[in-house]
Amino acid sequence: MLTDDDTNKLIYRAFGALIGVMASMVMIAPEGTRNALYRVVVSVICGTIFAPVAGNIFGFLDGPEWELVLARGTATGFSVWFILEAFARLFSTNWIDRLIVERLRLKGDGK
């Protein structure tokens, strides 16, 4: 049975994971609406589940205070999708082509 404290921690972790996934969308923009939806769902679930373990990985975030629970959820939500998205793009077959096109677009070539 969940106590009120456990429920609050679960809510803090989920909210923190949502904040983390929003930050990851700023760092690596999703390719479309479907990708963004997948990112939100997967990261919030994983961030909520794995946030307690993040205290072991990020030692400075270990503790029972709500601020640290929120920060662990944020770090986990950000890390989960940032890593997954980076690997997905790295192993994508046309990532070099897209990188070149984006580089040319940023240079102002416009083609």
ABEGO torsion letter per residue (X at the ends): XBBAAAAAAAAAAAAAAAAAAAAAAAABBBABAAAAAAAAAAAAAAAAAAAAAAAAABAAABEABAAAAAAAAAAAAAAAAAAAAAAAAAABAAAAAAAAAAAAAAAGAGX
